[in-house]
Structures are given as structure tokens and as C-alpha cells.
Amino acid sequence: MRVKSRWSKKDKTHSVEEIAGALAFIVWRIAANAVLSMENAEFATETQRQRLDIIAEFLAFAIHIADRMTIEKFDANERDRFMTELATKSAKHMEDNKRDIIGPGEYRQEFISLLNQRMDDYAQFGYSDTDGPSFGMKRFFADQVKKLFGDEDLKWVSSQVIDVEVPELMLHMRRATPNLFK
């Protein structure tokens, strides 16, 4: 998967909100690609709603990783602005897709609630710049994704998420995120 993560105007300084907005689009693409990757690995999804629920879990994980990766780039005020914009734009992407697929409704708060819960959940686990998320964080994430799949896939979902999807997600996050600050 190719992700555009370089600004077209290199000499322009970008606001915290612009960086967050660009990253929201990137993490959406990464999350959607992860679900496609799992389906290509023969993990069956039944409905578009199920796919979007799985994307939501991947988004929450990717947003938490983005926070961990960028925490030292901002002061407290900038970090609040960055995370608020990243969450808001990601919720908008989710809402737009749910409206297209499921129909009219207010879907933003549902995603924000999930994101807030996952941010608290993942905060309990370790993360390092060199190794990325701890095994415990990856296992917890895999368990959340596993709950969204059918019974026939339960045995292997965790392995797929931990061994394939998280490394792929981290590869794209490590490539894309630093470029947004240049």
C-alpha cells in the first residue's frame, strides 16, 4: 500500500491541525487496508458494518500509536490540539463511511467513545520508539479485533493481527508520520 505522506509545498510550515488532518486520512487508509489484508488472508467478514467495526478498532490502535510516536514533538497545548483534531477527523471519516453504508445516523460519538476507551486501555501497556508496542498491547489489540470476527476464525485472528497486521501498520506509521513534520 502506498501512502502519500509528503507535503506538496515543502517550504510551507503546517499547523498542528493540518498535520493531524493529514494523519487522520493516513490512519484511515492503513486501517481499511488492514481489514482488506485480513480478508485476503481468508478471515471472513459478513457485513459492511462488521468491516467498519474492525476498521474502528484498527483506527483506535493506530491513533494511540500516533500519539506515542509524536508525544515529544508537541508541548501540552499542541498535543491536545493534535489529538483532538486527529480524533475529530478520524471520527468524521468513520461517520461518513457509516452513513454511506449503513444509512443516516449519528456515528461520531460512538467512535469517539470507543477511541477514548482504547486510549485508556492502551495507556496501560509499554511502547518504545525502537520496538513499538509491547507484546501485551499487541495481544490486547488482537483480542479486541478477535471479538469482531465469526467463530470459525477465532483461533487464528490473534496470530494474524500480532504477526502480520501490527508489523504492517507500524511500517506504514513509521514511514508516514515523520514526513508530516518536515
C-alpha positions in Angstrom: 0.0 0.0 0.0 1.3 3.4 -0.9 0.6 6.3 1.4 1.2 9.9 0.4 2.8 11.5 3.4 4.8 14.3 2.0 3.6 17.9 1.7 3.4 19.2 -1.9 4.7 22.6 -0.7 7.9 21.8 1.1 8.7 25.3 2.3 5.4 25.9 4.0 5.0 25.5 7.7 2.0 23.3 8.6 -0.2 23.8 11.6 -0.8 21.2 14.2 -4.3 20.8 12.9 -3.1 20.3 9.3 -0.7 17.6 10.4 -3.4 15.9 12.4 -5.8 16.1 9.5 -3.3 14.5 7.1 -2.5 11.8 9.6 -6.2 11.1 10.1 -6.5 10.3 6.4 -3.4 8.2 6.5 -4.5 6.1 9.5 -7.9 5.6 7.9 -6.2 4.2 4.8 -3.9 2.0 7.0 -6.9 0.7 9.0 -9.0 0.0 5.8 -6.0 -1.8 4.2 -5.6 -4.0 7.3 -9.2 -5.2 7.1 -8.6 -6.0 3.4 -5.4 -7.8 4.2 -7.3 -9.9 6.8 -10.0 -10.7 4.3 -7.3 -11.7 1.7 -5.8 -14.0 4.3 -9.2 -15.7 4.4 -10.7 -14.2 7.6 -14.3 -13.8 6.6 -16.3 -10.7 7.3 -20.0 -10.9 6.8 -21.2 -7.3 6.6 -20.1 -3.8 5.8 -20.9 -2.9 9.4 -18.6 -5.6 10.7 -15.8 -4.3 8.4 -16.4 -0.8 9.8 -16.3 -2.1 13.3 -13.0 -3.8 12.6 -11.7 -0.6 11.0 -12.7 1.3 14.1 -10.5 -1.0 16.3 -7.6 -0.6 13.9 -8.1 3.2 13.8 -8.1 3.4 17.6 -4.9 1.4 17.8 -3.2 3.5 15.0 -4.3 6.8 16.7 -2.8 5.6 20.0 0.4 4.6 18.2 0.4 8.1 16.6 0.1 9.7 20.0 3.0 7.6 21.3 5.1 8.4 18.2 4.5 12.2 18.3 4.3 12.9 22.0 7.7 14.6 22.2 7.1 16.8 19.1 4.5 18.9 20.9 4.1 20.9 24.1 1.0 20.1 26.2 -1.3 22.6 24.4 -0.2 21.4 20.9 -0.6 17.8 21.9 -4.2 18.4 23.0 -4.9 20.3 19.7 -3.2 17.5 17.7 -5.1 14.6 19.4 -8.4 16.5 19.3 -8.1 17.1 15.6 -6.8 13.6 14.9 -9.8 12.1 16.8 -12.3 14.5 15.2 -11.1 14.0 11.7 -11.0 10.2 12.2 -14.5 10.2 13.6 -15.7 12.2 10.6 -14.1 9.6 8.2 -15.9 6.9 10.2 -19.2 8.7 10.3 -19.1 9.5 6.5 -18.4 5.8 5.7 -21.1 4.5 8.1 -23.6 6.9 6.6 -22.7 5.7 3.1 -23.0 2.1 4.0 -25.5 1.8 6.9 -27.6 4.9 6.4 -28.3 8.2 8.2 -27.4 8.4 11.8 -25.0 10.0 14.3 -22.0 7.8 14.4 -19.3 10.2 15.6 -19.9 9.8 19.3 -19.9 6.0 19.1 -16.4 6.2 17.6 -15.1 8.8 20.0 -16.3 6.7 22.9 -14.5 3.7 21.5 -11.4 5.8 21.0 -11.5 7.2 24.5 -11.8 3.7 26.0 -9.0 2.3 23.9 -6.7 5.2 24.7 -7.2 4.4 28.3 -6.7 0.7 27.7 -3.6 1.0 25.6 -2.1 3.6 28.1 -1.6 0.6 30.5 0.9 -1.0 28.1 4.5 -0.2 27.2 5.8 1.3 24.0 9.3 2.1 22.8 10.5 4.1 19.8 12.7 1.1 18.7 10.4 -1.8 19.4 7.0 -0.2 19.1 4.0 -1.5 21.1 4.7 -4.1 23.8 3.5 -7.6 23.3 0.8 -7.0 25.9 -0.5 -4.1 23.9 -0.5 -6.1 20.7 -2.3 -9.0 22.4 -4.9 -6.7 23.8 -5.5 -5.2 20.4 -5.7 -8.6 18.8 -8.3 -9.7 21.4 -10.4 -6.6 20.5 -10.3 -7.5 16.8 -10.9 -11.1 17.5 -14.2 -10.3 19.2 -15.4 -8.8 15.9 -14.9 -11.9 13.8 -17.0 -15.0 13.4 -16.5 -18.2 15.4 -14.7 -20.1 12.6 -11.9 -17.5 12.5 -11.4 -17.1 16.3 -8.5 -19.5 16.5 -6.2 -17.6 14.2 -7.3 -14.0 14.3 -4.9 -13.1 17.1 -1.9 -14.6 15.4 -2.7 -12.7 12.2 -3.1 -9.4 14.0 0.0 -9.8 16.1 2.3 -11.4 13.5 1.1 -9.7 10.3 -1.1 -6.7 10.7 0.6 -4.9 13.6 4.1 -5.0 11.9 2.5 -3.8 8.6 0.7 -1.0 10.5 3.9 0.0 12.2 5.8 0.0 8.9 3.4 2.5 7.4 3.1 4.6 10.6 6.9 4.9 10.8 7.2 5.8 7.2 4.4 8.4 7.1 4.4 10.1 10.4 7.9 11.7 10.4 7.3 13.1 6.9 4.3 15.1 8.1 6.6 17.2 10.3 9.0 18.2 7.5 
